[in-house]
């Protein structure tokens, strides 16, 4: 663990700031589909998943989804292919995002 300190949101000191992964400096961000094309994909996935959080369904609960999530994040080589996308509720999406950030930070 580095003893360096920072006031940056990403939590990395000046020496290790290149390890920070976020939307602004993510080398995979260029792969991200945006705008109308993403809306078409998002609508298709929400319809496929019946507007329900897939993680909640695995726990036998019915919760409305409000996010379409990349199962394997783009930053880890994932794609916008339908088989890499799932509908999630905000709670599960936030939990998954926090876990991904922990992995990226080491």
N, CA, C and O atoms as CSV, one atom per row, in Angstrom:
chain,resi,resn,atom,element,x,y,z
A,1,UNK,N,N,0.841,-1.181,0.000
A,1,UNK,CA,C,0.000,0.000,0.000
A,1,UNK,C,C,0.881,1.237,0.000
A,1,UNK,O,O,1.869,1.318,0.729
A,2,UNK,N,N,0.509,2.179,-0.817
A,2,UNK,CA,C,1.280,3.411,-0.959
A,2,UNK,C,C,0.966,4.380,0.188
A,2,UNK,O,O,-0.200,4.569,0.534
A,3,UNK,N,N,1.989,4.987,0.773
A,3,UNK,CA,C,1.746,5.948,1.847
A,3,UNK,C,C,1.378,7.343,1.326
A,3,UNK,O,O,1.059,8.233,2.115
A,4,UNK,N,N,1.420,7.535,0.003
A,4,UNK,CA,C,1.112,8.840,-0.580
A,4,UNK,C,C,-0.312,9.271,-0.294
A,4,UNK,O,O,-1.202,8.435,-0.138
A,5,UNK,N,N,-0.524,10.550,-0.228
A,5,UNK,CA,C,-1.861,11.094,0.026
A,5,UNK,C,C,-2.318,11.918,-1.161
A,5,UNK,O,O,-1.520,12.334,-2.001
A,6,UNK,N,N,-3.620,12.143,-1.208
A,6,UNK,CA,C,-4.185,12.918,-2.300
A,6,UNK,C,C,-5.517,13.510,-1.889
A,6,UNK,O,O,-6.157,13.048,-0.944
A,7,UNK,N,N,-5.918,14.524,-2.603
A,7,UNK,CA,C,-7.264,15.077,-2.457
A,7,UNK,C,C,-8.087,14.785,-3.715
A,7,UNK,O,O,-9.230,15.230,-3.823
A,8,UNK,N,N,-7.521,14.050,-4.653
A,8,UNK,CA,C,-8.219,13.698,-5.888
A,8,UNK,C,C,-9.356,12.723,-5.594
A,8,UNK,O,O,-9.245,11.883,-4.701
A,9,UNK,N,N,-10.455,12.839,-6.352
A,9,UNK,CA,C,-11.603,11.943,-6.162
A,9,UNK,C,C,-11.255,10.491,-6.403
A,9,UNK,O,O,-11.805,9.607,-5.746
A,10,UNK,N,N,-10.345,10.224,-7.339
A,10,UNK,CA,C,-10.016,8.837,-7.675
A,10,UNK,C,C,-9.220,8.151,-6.587
A,10,UNK,O,O,-9.119,6.924,-6.586
A,11,UNK,N,N,-8.648,8.907,-5.658
A,11,UNK,CA,C,-7.984,8.323,-4.510
A,11,UNK,C,C,-6.525,7.934,-4.696
A,11,UNK,O,O,-5.932,7.336,-3.799
A,12,UNK,N,N,-5.934,8.260,-5.841
A,12,UNK,CA,C,-4.544,7.892,-6.101
A,12,UNK,C,C,-3.626,9.089,-5.909
A,12,UNK,O,O,-3.981,10.222,-6.233
A,13,UNK,N,N,-2.423,8.814,-5.369
A,13,UNK,CA,C,-1.424,9.857,-5.197
A,13,UNK,C,C,-0.872,10.249,-6.569
A,13,UNK,O,O,-1.172,9.603,-7.573
A,14,UNK,N,N,-0.076,11.293,-6.604
A,14,UNK,CA,C,0.502,11.779,-7.869
A,14,UNK,C,C,1.314,10.682,-8.571
A,14,UNK,O,O,1.244,10.538,-9.792
A,15,UNK,N,N,2.072,9.921,-7.805
A,15,UNK,CA,C,2.911,8.860,-8.372
A,15,UNK,C,C,2.086,7.753,-9.033
A,15,UNK,O,O,2.522,7.171,-10.026
A,16,UNK,N,N,0.901,7.455,-8.494
A,16,UNK,CA,C,0.097,6.335,-8.976
A,16,UNK,C,C,-1.193,6.750,-9.695
A,16,UNK,O,O,-2.050,5.903,-9.945
A,17,UNK,N,N,-1.342,8.026,-10.027
A,17,UNK,CA,C,-2.594,8.491,-10.614
A,17,UNK,C,C,-2.925,7.813,-11.940
A,17,UNK,O,O,-4.090,7.780,-12.339
A,18,UNK,N,N,-1.911,7.267,-12.636
A,18,UNK,CA,C,-2.179,6.577,-13.903
A,18,UNK,C,C,-2.942,5.265,-13.685
A,18,UNK,O,O,-3.437,4.679,-14.648
A,19,UNK,N,N,-3.044,4.797,-12.442
A,19,UNK,CA,C,-3.796,3.581,-12.145
A,19,UNK,C,C,-5.291,3.847,-12.002
A,19,UNK,O,O,-6.099,2.918,-12.024
A,20,UNK,N,N,-5.650,5.109,-11.856
A,20,UNK,CA,C,-7.065,5.456,-11.690
A,20,UNK,C,C,-7.814,5.133,-12.975
A,20,UNK,O,O,-7.363,5.470,-14.070
A,21,UNK,N,N,-8.944,4.485,-12.833
A,21,UNK,CA,C,-9.795,4.166,-13.971
A,21,UNK,C,C,-11.093,4.915,-13.786
A,21,UNK,O,O,-11.803,4.722,-12.799
A,22,UNK,N,N,-11.394,5.763,-14.735
A,22,UNK,CA,C,-12.683,6.449,-14.722
A,22,UNK,C,C,-13.090,6.734,-16.154
A,22,UNK,O,O,-12.346,6.438,-17.090
A,23,UNK,N,N,-14.271,7.308,-16.323
A,23,UNK,CA,C,-14.791,7.499,-17.682
A,23,UNK,C,C,-13.921,8.457,-18.481
A,23,UNK,O,O,-13.862,8.347,-19.706
A,24,UNK,N,N,-13.248,9.389,-17.829
A,24,UNK,CA,C,-12.476,10.372,-18.572
A,24,UNK,C,C,-11.179,9.803,-19.137
A,24,UNK,O,O,-10.792,10.158,-20.251
A,25,UNK,N,N,-10.496,8.923,-18.395
A,25,UNK,CA,C,-9.201,8.445,-18.880
A,25,UNK,C,C,-9.201,6.961,-19.197
A,25,UNK,O,O,-8.140,6.378,-19.420
A,26,UNK,N,N,-10.365,6.344,-19.221
A,26,UNK,CA,C,-10.462,4.920,-19.521
A,26,UNK,C,C,-10.098,4.685,-20.977
A,26,UNK,O,O,-10.757,5.216,-21.871
A,27,UNK,N,N,-9.055,3.895,-21.228
A,27,UNK,CA,C,-8.615,3.671,-22.607
A,27,UNK,C,C,-9.659,2.924,-23.430
A,27,UNK,O,O,-9.559,2.880,-24.657
A,28,UNK,N,N,-10.658,2.337,-22.776
A,28,UNK,CA,C,-11.711,1.610,-23.482
A,28,UNK,C,C,-12.955,2.464,-23.696
A,28,UNK,O,O,-13.931,2.006,-24.290
A,29,UNK,N,N,-12.923,3.701,-23.214
A,29,UNK,CA,C,-14.114,4.547,-23.312
A,29,UNK,C,C,-14.512,4.786,-24.761
A,29,UNK,O,O,-15.690,5.010,-25.039
A,30,UNK,N,N,-13.576,4.745,-25.678
A,30,UNK,CA,C,-13.895,4.938,-27.083
A,30,UNK,C,C,-14.784,3.848,-27.637
A,30,UNK,O,O,-15.452,4.058,-28.650
A,31,UNK,N,N,-14.811,2.683,-26.998
A,31,UNK,CA,C,-15.661,1.577,-27.428
A,31,UNK,C,C,-17.112,1.777,-27.015
A,31,UNK,O,O,-17.999,1.077,-27.503
A,32,UNK,N,N,-17.355,2.714,-26.131
A,32,UNK,CA,C,-18.678,2.913,-25.568
A,32,UNK,C,C,-19.638,3.423,-26.639
A,32,UNK,O,O,-19.353,4.396,-27.337
A,33,UNK,N,N,-20.770,2.753,-26.754
A,33,UNK,CA,C,-21.812,3.178,-27.684
A,33,UNK,C,C,-22.621,4.283,-27.022
A,33,UNK,O,O,-22.943,4.200,-25.837
A,34,UNK,N,N,-22.946,5.306,-27.782
A,34,UNK,CA,C,-23.659,6.444,-27.207
A,34,UNK,C,C,-24.854,6.836,-28.061
A,34,UNK,O,O,-25.064,6.320,-29.158
A,35,UNK,N,N,-25.626,7.761,-27.519
A,35,UNK,CA,C,-26.702,8.382,-28.259
A,35,UNK,C,C,-27.805,7.429,-28.680
A,35,UNK,O,O,-28.185,6.520,-27.942
A,36,UNK,N,N,-28.310,7.658,-29.885
A,36,UNK,CA,C,-29.436,6.897,-30.403
A,36,UNK,C,C,-29.135,5.401,-30.439
A,36,UNK,O,O,-29.983,4.592,-30.064
A,37,UNK,N,N,-27.944,5.028,-30.885
A,37,UNK,CA,C,-27.587,3.608,-30.983
A,37,UNK,C,C,-27.670,2.946,-29.611
A,37,UNK,O,O,-28.196,1.840,-29.490
A,38,UNK,N,N,-27.153,3.616,-28.570
A,38,UNK,CA,C,-27.223,3.045,-27.224
A,38,UNK,C,C,-28.674,2.930,-26.758
A,38,UNK,O,O,-29.039,1.946,-26.114
A,39,UNK,N,N,-29.498,3.916,-27.073
A,39,UNK,CA,C,-30.903,3.863,-26.672
A,39,UNK,C,C,-31.611,2.660,-27.300
A,39,UNK,O,O,-32.425,2.006,-26.648
A,40,UNK,N,N,-31.302,2.374,-28.558
A,40,UNK,CA,C,-31.888,1.207,-29.226
A,40,UNK,C,C,-31.457,-0.072,-28.506
A,40,UNK,O,O,-32.279,-0.944,-28.227
A,41,UNK,N,N,-30.153,-0.172,-28.209
A,41,UNK,CA,C,-29.627,-1.349,-27.502
A,41,UNK,C,C,-30.272,-1.450,-26.125
A,41,UNK,O,O,-30.747,-2.514,-25.729
A,42,UNK,N,N,-30.284,-0.337,-25.401
A,42,UNK,CA,C,-30.840,-0.323,-24.042
A,42,UNK,C,C,-32.307,-0.773,-24.044
A,42,UNK,O,O,-32.711,-1.595,-23.222
A,43,UNK,N,N,-33.083,-0.236,-24.959
A,43,UNK,CA,C,-34.495,-0.624,-25.037
A,43,UNK,C,C,-34.648,-2.110,-25.336
A,43,UNK,O,O,-35.522,-2.773,-24.777
A,44,UNK,N,N,-33.802,-2.631,-26.214
A,44,UNK,CA,C,-33.865,-4.058,-26.557
A,44,UNK,C,C,-33.559,-4.922,-25.337
A,44,UNK,O,O,-34.239,-5.920,-25.097
A,45,UNK,N,N,-32.538,-4.543,-24.566
A,45,UNK,CA,C,-32.150,-5.328,-23.384
A,45,UNK,C,C,-33.234,-5.225,-22.308
A,45,UNK,O,O,-33.563,-6.223,-21.667
A,46,UNK,N,N,-33.783,-4.042,-22.106
A,46,UNK,CA,C,-34.852,-3.891,-21.114
A,46,UNK,C,C,-36.063,-4.730,-21.501
A,46,UNK,O,O,-36.703,-5.336,-20.641
A,47,UNK,N,N,-36.376,-4.766,-22.787
A,47,UNK,CA,C,-37.501,-5.585,-23.236
A,47,UNK,C,C,-37.180,-7.071,-23.057
A,47,UNK,O,O,-38.015,-7.834,-22.573
A,48,UNK,N,N,-35.970,-7.479,-23.448
A,48,UNK,CA,C,-35.564,-8.884,-23.297
A,48,UNK,C,C,-35.651,-9.324,-21.840
A,48,UNK,O,O,-36.128,-10.418,-21.540
A,49,UNK,N,N,-35.182,-8.453,-20.931
A,49,UNK,CA,C,-35.153,-8.779,-19.503
A,49,UNK,C,C,-36.455,-8.396,-18.793
A,49,UNK,O,O,-36.542,-8.434,-17.565
A,50,UNK,N,N,-37.454,-8.030,-19.581
A,50,UNK,CA,C,-38.798,-7.709,-19.077
A,50,UNK,C,C,-38.788,-6.582,-18.045
A,50,UNK,O,O,-39.661,-6.519,-17.180
A,51,UNK,N,N,-37.788,-5.683,-18.139
A,51,UNK,CA,C,-37.709,-4.543,-17.237
A,51,UNK,C,C,-37.424,-4.905,-15.804
A,51,UNK,O,O,-37.667,-4.109,-14.897
A,52,UNK,N,N,-36.901,-6.121,-15.586
A,52,UNK,CA,C,-36.624,-6.588,-14.221
A,52,UNK,C,C,-35.129,-6.726,-13.978
A,52,UNK,O,O,-34.374,-7.099,-14.876
A,53,UNK,N,N,-34.713,-6.422,-12.761
A,53,UNK,CA,C,-33.311,-6.573,-12.366
A,53,UNK,C,C,-32.949,-8.051,-12.389
A,53,UNK,O,O,-33.577,-8.865,-11.710
A,54,UNK,N,N,-31.945,-8.387,-13.165
A,54,UNK,CA,C,-31.550,-9.781,-13.321
A,54,UNK,C,C,-30.897,-10.343,-12.059
A,54,UNK,O,O,-31.024,-11.535,-11.777
A,55,UNK,N,N,-30.205,-9.506,-11.305
A,55,UNK,CA,C,-29.601,-9.968,-10.047
A,55,UNK,C,C,-30.693,-10.255,-9.021
A,55,UNK,O,O,-30.627,-11.260,-8.314
A,56,UNK,N,N,-31.680,-9.398,-8.934
A,56,UNK,CA,C,-32.799,-9.656,-8.019
A,56,UNK,C,C,-33.529,-10.932,-8.419
A,56,UNK,O,O,-33.915,-11.717,-7.553
A,57,UNK,N,N,-33.724,-11.149,-9.714
A,57,UNK,CA,C,-34.386,-12.372,-10.175
A,57,UNK,C,C,-33.625,-13.612,-9.735
A,57,UNK,O,O,-34.235,-14.610,-9.353
A,58,UNK,N,N,-32.284,-13.559,-9.785
A,58,UNK,CA,C,-31.487,-14.698,-9.336
A,58,UNK,C,C,-31.722,-14.978,-7.853
A,58,UNK,O,O,-31.516,-16.096,-7.382
A,59,UNK,N,N,-32.156,-13.948,-7.122
A,59,UNK,CA,C,-32.473,-14.089,-5.697
A,59,UNK,C,C,-33.979,-14.265,-5.486
A,59,UNK,O,O,-34.482,-14.145,-4.369
A,60,UNK,N,N,-34.683,-14.552,-6.578
A,60,UNK,CA,C,-36.129,-14.796,-6.575
A,60,UNK,C,C,-36.933,-13.608,-6.048
A,60,UNK,O,O,-37.913,-13.769,-5.320
A,61,UNK,N,N,-36.485,-12.397,-6.440
A,61,UNK,CA,C,-37.211,-11.170,-6.125
A,61,UNK,C,C,-37.517,-10.458,-7.429
A,61,UNK,O,O,-36.757,-10.572,-8.390
A,62,UNK,N,N,-38.614,-9.731,-7.473
A,62,UNK,CA,C,-39.017,-8.985,-8.658
A,62,UNK,C,C,-38.849,-7.497,-8.378
A,62,UNK,O,O,-39.618,-6.900,-7.625
A,63,UNK,N,N,-37.833,-6.915,-8.996
A,63,UNK,CA,C,-37.522,-5.505,-8.794
A,63,UNK,C,C,-37.374,-4.847,-10.154
A,63,UNK,O,O,-36.683,-5.387,-11.018
A,64,UNK,N,N,-38.002,-3.698,-10.371
A,64,UNK,CA,C,-37.836,-3.008,-11.651
A,64,UNK,C,C,-36.377,-2.620,-11.885
A,64,UNK,O,O,-35.682,-2.184,-10.967
A,65,UNK,N,N,-35.933,-2.783,-13.104
A,65,UNK,CA,C,-34.581,-2.380,-13.499
A,65,UNK,C,C,-34.636,-0.959,-14.035
A,65,UNK,O,O,-35.637,-0.546,-14.621
A,66,UNK,N,N,-33.557,-0.217,-13.832
A,66,UNK,CA,C,-33.479,1.117,-14.410
A,66,UNK,C,C,-32.129,1.386,-15.060
A,66,UNK,O,O,-31.861,2.505,-15.498
A,67,UNK,N,N,-31.278,0.366,-15.124
A,67,UNK,CA,C,-29.946,0.506,-15.713
A,67,UNK,C,C,-29.666,-0.712,-16.584
A,67,UNK,O,O,-30.023,-1.835,-16.227
A,68,UNK,N,N,-29.025,-0.485,-17.728
A,68,UNK,CA,C,-28.504,-1.609,-18.509
A,68,UNK,C,C,-27.005,-1.633,-18.257
A,68,UNK,O,O,-26.305,-0.648,-18.493
A,69,UNK,N,N,-26.527,-2.763,-17.779
A,69,UNK,CA,C,-25.160,-2.926,-17.286
A,69,UNK,C,C,-24.357,-3.852,-18.185
A,69,UNK,O,O,-24.890,-4.814,-18.739
A,70,UNK,N,N,-23.064,-3.551,-18.324
A,70,UNK,CA,C,-22.134,-4.449,-19.006
A,70,UNK,C,C,-21.692,-5.514,-17.995
A,70,UNK,O,O,-21.078,-5.183,-16.981
A,71,UNK,N,N,-21.996,-6.769,-18.260
A,71,UNK,CA,C,-21.617,-7.863,-17.358
A,71,UNK,C,C,-20.099,-7.879,-17.203
A,71,UNK,O,O,-19.587,-7.852,-16.084
A,72,UNK,N,N,-19.393,-7.923,-18.304
A,72,UNK,CA,C,-17.936,-7.753,-18.300
A,72,UNK,C,C,-17.691,-6.318,-18.739
A,72,UNK,O,O,-17.978,-5.971,-19.884
A,73,UNK,N,N,-17.166,-5.475,-17.853
A,73,UNK,CA,C,-17.000,-4.056,-18.165
A,73,UNK,C,C,-16.153,-3.827,-19.420
A,73,UNK,O,O,-15.269,-4.618,-19.748
A,74,UNK,N,N,-16.447,-2.733,-20.105
A,74,UNK,CA,C,-15.655,-2.367,-21.278
A,74,UNK,C,C,-14.177,-2.253,-20.913
A,74,UNK,O,O,-13.308,-2.631,-21.699
A,75,UNK,N,N,-13.894,-1.732,-19.720
A,75,UNK,CA,C,-12.513,-1.555,-19.275
A,75,UNK,C,C,-11.779,-2.878,-19.088
A,75,UNK,O,O,-10.551,-2.905,-19.013
A,76,UNK,N,N,-12.537,-3.984,-19.014
A,76,UNK,CA,C,-11.932,-5.310,-18.864
A,76,UNK,C,C,-12.106,-6.142,-20.131
A,76,UNK,O,O,-11.961,-7.364,-20.105
A,77,UNK,N,N,-12.420,-5.469,-21.241
A,77,UNK,CA,C,-12.532,-6.164,-22.513
A,77,UNK,C,C,-13.938,-6.533,-22.928
A,77,UNK,O,O,-14.122,-7.211,-23.939
A,78,UNK,N,N,-14.939,-6.105,-22.172
A,78,UNK,CA,C,-16.319,-6.388,-22.521
A,78,UNK,C,C,-16.765,-5.599,-23.740
A,78,UNK,O,O,-16.066,-4.696,-24.201
A,79,UNK,N,N,-17.936,-5.949,-24.256
A,79,UNK,CA,C,-18.481,-5.287,-25.444
A,79,UNK,C,C,-19.929,-4.887,-25.201
A,79,UNK,O,O,-20.495,-5.166,-24.145
A,80,UNK,N,N,-20.517,-4.231,-26.191
A,80,UNK,CA,C,-21.922,-3.864,-26.140
A,80,UNK,C,C,-22.814,-4.959,-26.717
A,80,UNK,O,O,-23.986,-4.709,-27.001
A,81,UNK,N,N,-22.281,-6.162,-26.895
A,81,UNK,CA,C,-23.076,-7.278,-27.407
A,81,UNK,C,C,-24.177,-7.629,-26.409
A,81,UNK,O,O,-23.991,-7.525,-25.196
A,82,UNK,N,N,-25.322,-8.045,-26.938
A,82,UNK,CA,C,-26.467,-8.361,-26.075
A,82,UNK,C,C,-26.124,-9.363,-24.982
A,82,UNK,O,O,-26.620,-9.242,-23.862
A,83,UNK,N,N,-25.290,-10.345,-25.282
A,83,UNK,CA,C,-24.973,-11.360,-24.274
A,83,UNK,C,C,-24.038,-10.844,-23.182
A,83,UNK,O,O,-23.742,-11.567,-22.231
A,84,UNK,N,N,-23.569,-9.593,-23.308
A,84,UNK,CA,C,-22.748,-8.981,-22.275
A,84,UNK,C,C,-23.518,-7.873,-21.551
A,84,UNK,O,O,-22.929,-7.103,-20.794
A,85,UNK,N,N,-24.806,-7.794,-21.777
A,85,UNK,CA,C,-25.615,-6.749,-21.168
A,85,UNK,C,C,-26.729,-7.361,-20.338
A,85,UNK,O,O,-27.263,-8.419,-20.670
A,86,UNK,N,N,-27.075,-6.674,-19.243
A,86,UNK,CA,C,-28.155,-7.130,-18.377
A,86,UNK,C,C,-28.843,-5.920,-17.759
A,86,UNK,O,O,-28.223,-4.879,-17.544
A,87,UNK,N,N,-30.123,-6.072,-17.481
A,87,UNK,CA,C,-30.877,-5.045,-16.782
A,87,UNK,C,C,-30.646,-5.210,-15.284
A,87,UNK,O,O,-30.712,-6.322,-14.759
A,88,UNK,N,N,-30.376,-4.103,-14.600
A,88,UNK,CA,C,-30.167,-4.124,-13.154
A,88,UNK,C,C,-30.916,-2.978,-12.495
A,88,UNK,O,O,-31.185,-1.955,-13.126
A,89,UNK,N,N,-31.246,-3.152,-11.240
A,89,UNK,CA,C,-31.766,-2.046,-10.439
A,89,UNK,C,C,-30.568,-1.181,-10.030
A,89,UNK,O,O,-29.420,-1.617,-10.118
A,90,UNK,N,N,-30.844,0.031,-9.589
A,90,UNK,CA,C,-29.763,0.947,-9.218
A,90,UNK,C,C,-28.899,0.363,-8.105
A,90,UNK,O,O,-27.674,0.485,-8.140
A,91,UNK,N,N,-29.521,-0.263,-7.131
A,91,UNK,CA,C,-28.764,-0.827,-6.006
A,91,UNK,C,C,-27.731,-1.845,-6.484
A,91,UNK,O,O,-26.561,-1.772,-6.107
A,92,UNK,N,N,-28.163,-2.793,-7.314
A,92,UNK,CA,C,-27.227,-3.809,-7.781
A,92,UNK,C,C,-26.192,-3.229,-8.737
A,92,UNK,O,O,-25.038,-3.658,-8.728
A,93,UNK,N,N,-26.581,-2.274,-9.550
A,93,UNK,CA,C,-25.607,-1.645,-10.443
A,93,UNK,C,C,-24.542,-0.909,-9.636
A,93,UNK,O,O,-23.353,-1.010,-9.936
A,94,UNK,N,N,-24.968,-0.170,-8.616
A,94,UNK,CA,C,-24.014,0.552,-7.771
A,94,UNK,C,C,-23.074,-0.404,-7.045
A,94,UNK,O,O,-21.874,-0.144,-6.960
A,95,UNK,N,N,-23.608,-1.514,-6.519
A,95,UNK,CA,C,-22.763,-2.511,-5.847
A,95,UNK,C,C,-21.739,-3.091,-6.817
A,95,UNK,O,O,-20.566,-3.231,-6.471
A,96,UNK,N,N,-22.172,-3.428,-8.018
A,96,UNK,CA,C,-21.275,-4.007,-9.022
A,96,UNK,C,C,-20.200,-2.996,-9.418
A,96,UNK,O,O,-19.031,-3.353,-9.566
A,97,UNK,N,N,-20.595,-1.744,-9.587
A,97,UNK,CA,C,-19.638,-0.700,-9.948
A,97,UNK,C,C,-18.592,-0.512,-8.854
A,97,UNK,O,O,-17.406,-0.372,-9.154
A,98,UNK,N,N,-19.016,-0.507,-7.585
A,98,UNK,CA,C,-18.049,-0.373,-6.478
A,98,UNK,C,C,-17.052,-1.532,-6.480
A,98,UNK,O,O,-15.859,-1.322,-6.263
A,99,UNK,N,N,-17.534,-2.756,-6.723
A,99,UNK,CA,C,-16.644,-3.923,-6.773
A,99,UNK,C,C,-15.658,-3.801,-7.932
A,99,UNK,O,O,-14.481,-4.125,-7.774
A,100,UNK,N,N,-16.112,-3.348,-9.074
A,100,UNK,CA,C,-15.227,-3.168,-10.219
A,100,UNK,C,C,-14.159,-2.122,-9.901
A,100,UNK,O,O,-12.989,-2.310,-10.234
A,101,UNK,N,N,-14.548,-1.042,-9.270
A,101,UNK,CA,C,-13.589,0.002,-8.914
A,101,UNK,C,C,-12.547,-0.514,-7.933
A,101,UNK,O,O,-11.373,-0.157,-8.029
A,102,UNK,N,N,-12.969,-1.356,-6.984
A,102,UNK,CA,C,-12.005,-1.951,-6.044
A,102,UNK,C,C,-10.991,-2.810,-6.801
A,102,UNK,O,O,-9.796,-2.761,-6.508
A,103,UNK,N,N,-11.458,-3.591,-7.768
A,103,UNK,CA,C,-10.547,-4.430,-8.562
A,103,UNK,C,C,-9.560,-3.565,-9.346
A,103,UNK,O,O,-8.370,-3.873,-9.404
A,104,UNK,N,N,-10.052,-2.495,-9.940
A,104,UNK,CA,C,-9.193,-1.640,-10.756
A,104,UNK,C,C,-8.137,-0.947,-9.914
A,104,UNK,O,O,-7.024,-0.702,-10.378
A,105,UNK,N,N,-8.485,-0.637,-8.688
A,105,UNK,CA,C,-7.539,0.055,-7.806
A,105,UNK,C,C,-6.555,-0.905,-7.161
A,105,UNK,O,O,-5.555,-0.479,-6.585
A,106,UNK,N,N,-6.836,-2.206,-7.256
A,106,UNK,CA,C,-5.929,-3.192,-6.677
A,106,UNK,C,C,-6.198,-3.334,-5.233
A,106,UNK,O,O,-5.537,-4.121,-4.556
